[in-house]
Amino acid sequence: MTSFEHPGAPYDAVVLAGGGARRLGGADKPGVRVGGRALLDRVLAACADAHTTVVVAGPRPTARPVRWAREDPPGAGPVAALDAGLRRTTADDVLVLSADLPFLATETVRRLRDALRSGGAEGALLTDADGRDQPLVAVYRTAALRRELAVLTAGHGGLTGLPLRRLTAGLDLTRVPDPVASFDCDTWDDIATARARIREHGHVLDEWISAVKDELGIDLEVDTGVLLDLARDAAHGVARPAAPLTTFLVGYAAAQARGGPEAVAEAARKATALALRWAAEAEEAEKAEKAERSETDTAAGSGGPGPDAG
């Protein structure tokens, strides 16, 4: 696939998706699904606005287009993998991620980038619930990474097998605590925990919408509250099956207009107004029917002529 690029975006991303996943019994960890989406696709969604995204691994289908790179030799370790990915980047800042972060979000990426820009550090990384550094959930100055990689190469004759701490030890780093976004999936218990968490009441709707958009190839942010209110009004004011059908038609209308979130909001406004008019008419009809029944009951109780009296 070709690179997923946004002209003017100020950072590139390198995602390390290799490794043997020994604690998962050698399973294809980047392809393990959480919330119906591969772990790798979840990570790629979080850095969708990167100028160029490089995945260091063997090529595979992904929800978003990326560039591919491979460390030499394959399996040479995370430092060698990072070096291979970095060679395909050009931006001044690079986001470095592992491919097993089920709760990474665009907001996390924004916080890291804000932390890097707000000071003179050479990198900003997340720390986990125990305060440990997570160098594969971080954004770095590209020049600083290349400098340290060159130092390691000269000092060790190569990068094979070197741990990441050798690389980050020479960097001035800012730390951003985040026990949720830093959660990674090393074991099947971790996978089970992640799958359970996204089905919790406070997360399931956002997770589902995000998964559907990835599945359908839709990159559109809309106000889900507006659509839920529309569905409620259509169900109550017209009939229960009107809810899903109306929201579908709103989306179709926005697509026909080739619009973005504003087009969805305008179509939803019109459909909501229509549903409310239907509800008002139904309420008026119900009031009229009640009034007619009341008059009939009154007439029958007083011995007067009924509604069919001539």
C-alpha positions in Angstrom: 0.0 0.0 0.0 1.0 3.6 -0.4 1.7 6.0 2.4 -1.2 7.7 4.2 -0.1 11.3 4.0 -1.6 14.6 5.1 0.3 17.5 3.6 1.5 20.0 6.2 1.1 17.5 9.2 4.2 18.0 11.4 5.0 14.4 12.4 5.7 10.9 11.0 4.9 7.7 12.8 6.8 4.4 13.1 4.9 1.4 14.3 6.9 -1.7 15.4 4.9 -4.7 14.5 7.4 -7.5 14.4 8.6 -9.8 17.2 7.9 -13.4 18.0 5.0 -12.9 20.6 6.4 -15.7 22.7 4.1 -15.0 25.6 1.2 -15.4 23.1 2.5 -18.8 22.0 3.8 -17.3 18.8 0.4 -15.9 17.7 0.2 -13.1 15.1 -0.1 -10.4 17.8 -0.7 -7.4 15.5 -3.5 -9.3 13.9 -5.2 -10.3 17.2 -8.6 -8.7 17.3 -9.9 -6.5 20.2 -13.3 -5.0 19.7 -13.5 -6.6 16.2 -10.4 -4.8 15.0 -6.8 -6.0 14.7 -4.5 -4.5 17.3 -2.4 -3.0 14.5 -5.4 -1.3 13.0 -6.4 0.2 16.3 -2.9 1.7 16.6 -3.0 3.0 13.1 -6.3 4.8 13.7 -4.7 6.7 16.6 -2.0 8.2 14.3 -4.2 8.7 11.2 -3.0 12.3 10.8 0.7 11.4 10.6 2.3 12.7 7.4 3.8 9.3 6.8 3.2 6.1 8.7 5.8 3.3 8.5 5.1 -0.2 9.9 8.2 -2.3 10.5 7.0 -5.8 9.8 6.2 -8.1 6.9 3.4 -6.5 4.7 -0.2 -7.4 5.6 -3.6 -6.0 4.9 -4.4 -2.9 7.0 -7.4 -0.6 7.4 -5.2 2.4 6.6 -2.5 2.7 3.9 1.1 2.6 5.3 4.7 2.2 4.2 6.5 -1.0 5.1 10.0 -1.5 6.3 12.0 -4.4 7.7 15.0 -4.6 10.0 18.0 -6.4 8.7 18.1 -9.2 9.7 14.5 -9.8 10.5 14.1 -10.3 14.3 17.1 -8.1 15.1 15.3 -6.4 17.9 13.4 -3.1 18.6 16.4 -0.8 18.1 17.2 -2.2 14.7 13.5 -2.1 13.8 13.2 1.5 14.8 16.3 2.4 12.7 14.7 0.7 9.7 11.5 2.6 10.1 13.2 5.9 10.8 15.0 5.7 7.5 11.7 6.1 5.7 10.6 9.2 7.6 11.3 12.9 6.8 9.4 14.9 9.5 11.2 16.7 12.3 9.2 14.7 14.9 8.4 11.0 14.9 5.8 9.1 16.9 7.1 5.7 17.9 4.6 3.0 18.8 4.3 -0.7 19.4 1.5 -2.5 17.6 -0.2 -3.9 20.7 -1.8 -0.8 22.3 -5.6 -1.4 22.4 -6.5 1.9 24.2 -4.2 4.3 22.3 -6.3 7.2 21.0 -5.8 10.3 19.0 -6.0 12.3 22.2 -3.0 10.4 23.6 -1.0 11.3 20.5 -2.0 15.0 20.9 -0.9 15.0 24.5 2.5 13.5 23.7 3.0 16.0 20.9 1.9 18.9 23.1 4.3 17.8 25.8 7.2 17.7 23.3 6.4 21.1 21.8 6.0 22.8 25.2 9.6 22.4 26.2 13.1 21.7 25.0 13.1 18.0 25.5 14.1 15.5 22.9 11.2 13.2 23.5 8.0 12.7 25.4 6.9 9.2 26.4 4.1 7.7 28.4 4.6 6.1 31.8 2.4 3.2 32.9 0.4 2.5 36.1 3.7 1.6 37.9 5.5 4.7 36.7 7.7 2.8 34.2 8.8 4.4 31.0 7.1 3.2 27.8 9.5 4.1 25.0 7.2 2.6 22.4 4.4 5.0 23.2 6.4 8.2 22.6 7.2 11.0 20.2 10.8 12.0 19.6 12.8 14.6 17.8 13.9 12.7 14.7 17.4 14.3 14.7 17.9 13.2 18.4 17.0 9.6 17.6 19.3 9.5 14.5 22.1 10.9 16.6 21.8 8.2 19.3 21.4 5.4 16.7 24.6 6.5 15.1 26.3 6.5 18.5 25.1 3.0 19.3 26.1 1.7 15.8 29.6 3.1 16.2 29.9 1.7 19.7 28.5 -1.7 19.2 29.3 -2.3 15.5 25.5 -2.6 14.8 22.1 -2.5 16.4 21.1 -6.1 16.5 19.9 -7.3 19.9 20.3 -3.9 21.7 17.5 -3.0 24.2 15.6 0.2 23.8 16.9 1.6 27.1 20.3 1.9 25.5 18.8 4.2 22.9 16.6 6.3 25.2 19.3 6.6 27.9 21.0 9.4 25.9 17.9 11.4 25.4 16.4 14.3 27.4 12.8 13.0 27.9 9.5 14.4 29.2 7.2 11.9 30.9 3.4 11.8 30.5 1.5 9.5 32.9 -1.2 7.4 31.3 -2.0 4.0 32.7 -4.8 3.3 30.2 -3.2 4.3 26.9 0.1 2.6 27.9 -1.6 -0.7 28.5 -0.1 -3.3 26.1 -1.1 -6.8 25.3 1.7 -9.2 26.0 -0.4 -12.2 27.2 -3.8 -13.8 26.5 -4.9 -12.5 29.9 -4.0 -9.0 28.7 -6.1 -9.6 25.5 -9.0 -10.8 27.7 -8.8 -7.7 29.9 -8.8 -5.4 26.9 -11.8 -7.1 25.3 -13.7 -6.9 28.5 -12.9 -3.2 29.1 -14.1 -2.0 25.7 -17.5 -3.5 26.4 -17.9 -1.6 29.6 -20.9 0.8 29.6 -18.7 4.0 29.4 -16.7 2.8 26.4 -18.8 0.4 24.2 -20.5 3.0 22.1 -17.4 4.9 21.1 -15.6 1.7 20.5 -18.3 0.4 18.3 -18.6 3.6 16.2 -14.8 3.7 15.8 -14.8 0.0 14.7 -17.6 0.6 12.2 -15.9 3.6 10.6 -12.7 1.6 10.2 -14.6 -1.4 8.7 -16.4 0.9 6.2 -13.4 3.0 5.5 -15.1 6.2 6.8 -12.9 8.9 8.2 -15.6 11.3 9.4 -16.1 12.8 12.9 -19.8 13.5 13.6 -21.8 14.3 16.7 -23.1 10.9 17.7 -25.4 12.7 20.3 -27.3 14.4 17.5 -27.8 11.1 15.7 -28.9 9.3 18.9 -31.4 12.1 19.6 -32.7 11.8 16.0 -33.1 8.1 16.4 -35.0 8.6 19.7 -37.3 11.2 18.1 -38.0 9.0 15.1 -38.8 6.0 17.2 -41.1 7.9 19.5 -42.7 10.2 17.0 -43.2 7.8 14.1 -42.5 4.1 14.9 -39.6 2.1 16.4 -38.3 0.9 13.0 -38.1 4.5 11.8 -35.0 5.0 14.0 -32.4 3.0 12.1 -33.9 3.7 8.8 -33.9 7.5 9.4 -30.3 7.6 10.5 -29.3 5.6 7.4 -31.1 8.1 5.2 -29.5 11.1 7.0 -26.1 9.6 6.3 -27.0 8.9 2.7 -28.2 12.4 2.2 -25.0 13.8 3.6 -23.0 11.6 1.3 -25.0 12.7 -1.7 -24.3 16.3 -0.8 -20.6 15.4 -0.6 -20.5 17.0 2.8 -18.7 16.4 6.0 -19.9 16.7 9.6 -21.8 19.9 8.8 -23.9 18.1 6.2 -24.7 15.3 8.6 -25.8 17.8 11.2 -28.0 19.7 8.8 -29.6 16.5 7.5 -30.2 15.3 11.0 -31.7 18.7 12.0 -34.2 18.5 9.1 -35.1 14.9 9.9 -35.5 15.7 13.6 -37.8 18.6 12.8 -39.9 16.2 10.6 -40.1 13.6 13.3 -41.2 16.2 15.8 -43.9 17.4 13.4 -45.1 13.8 13.1 -45.2 13.5 16.9 -47.1 16.8 17.3 -49.7 15.6 14.7 -50.1 12.3 16.6 -50.5 14.2 19.8 -53.2 16.4 18.4 -55.0 13.5 16.9 -54.9 11.7 20.3 -56.2 14.8 22.1 -59.1 15.1 19.5 -60.0 11.4 19.9 -60.0 11.8 23.7 -62.2 14.8 23.5 -64.6 13.1 21.2 -64.8 10.1 23.6 -65.4 12.4 26.5 -68.3 14.1 24.7 -69.8 10.8 23.8 -69.5 9.5 27.4 -71.0 12.7 28.8 -73.9 12.5 26.4 -74.6 8.9 27.2 -74.5 9.6 30.9 -77.0 12.4 30.7 -79.5 10.4 28.6 -79.1 12.8 25.7 -78.8 11.8 22.1 -75.8 9.7 21.2 -73.4 10.6 18.4 -75.7 8.8 15.8 -78.9 10.4 16.9 -80.8 12.1 14.0 
